[in-house]
Amino acid sequence: MIEHGWRTSSFSSNGASCVEVLEADGATCLRDTKEHGEGAVLHLDGPAWTAFLDEVARDAPSANGAVEVTPDDGDGRRVREHSSGAVLRFRDDEWVAFRRGVLAGEFGAPAG
């Protein structure tokens, strides 16, 4: 796995606790910085990533077919990859920072 090139939203208060994104080989990967590179990595192809960003921006139910985002015990979000079953869990503050970055266009559409 490529370790360089991972990035977080500029809205994250610190780089040690947030949603981390990597664009590589025509896909986009997600991981949790709290896992220190040892946890699950979710992979989304181009169309799934675009749909995912739109869903995150609209705070809409998942319908992209690649990952499902659900509340995690009332304190954050749970992101599960359909193909592998891998799961990432993010606290509310981490998800809010990521969503603000999505809304600002930091990870591709949508901005504006």
C-alpha positions, 0 to 999 in steps of 0.5 A: 500500500502506498503510504505517501499522498494520504491527506485529510480535510483542511477542516480537521483540527489535527491530522491524527484523528480524521478521515484520510483520503488517497487517490491512486491507480484510478481509485480513491481509498479511505482510511482512519488516521487513528488506525496508524495505517494498520486498519482497514482501507476502503476502495472506491472506483471513480463513479462510486467516489463521485456518488459517495461525495454527493451523498456526503455533501447532501448528508443523504442515505448511501446508494452508491453501491460501493460503501454504506454510511450509517450512524455508529451508536449515535456518536459518529458514522460507520462506513462499510465497504460492500465488497470486502465487508471492511468497516471504518468508524469515525467520531462526529467531529471527524465526519463533520470535518470531512464533510466540510472538506467535501462541501469545499471541494477538497476531494473533487466535486461538489463545490458550489 
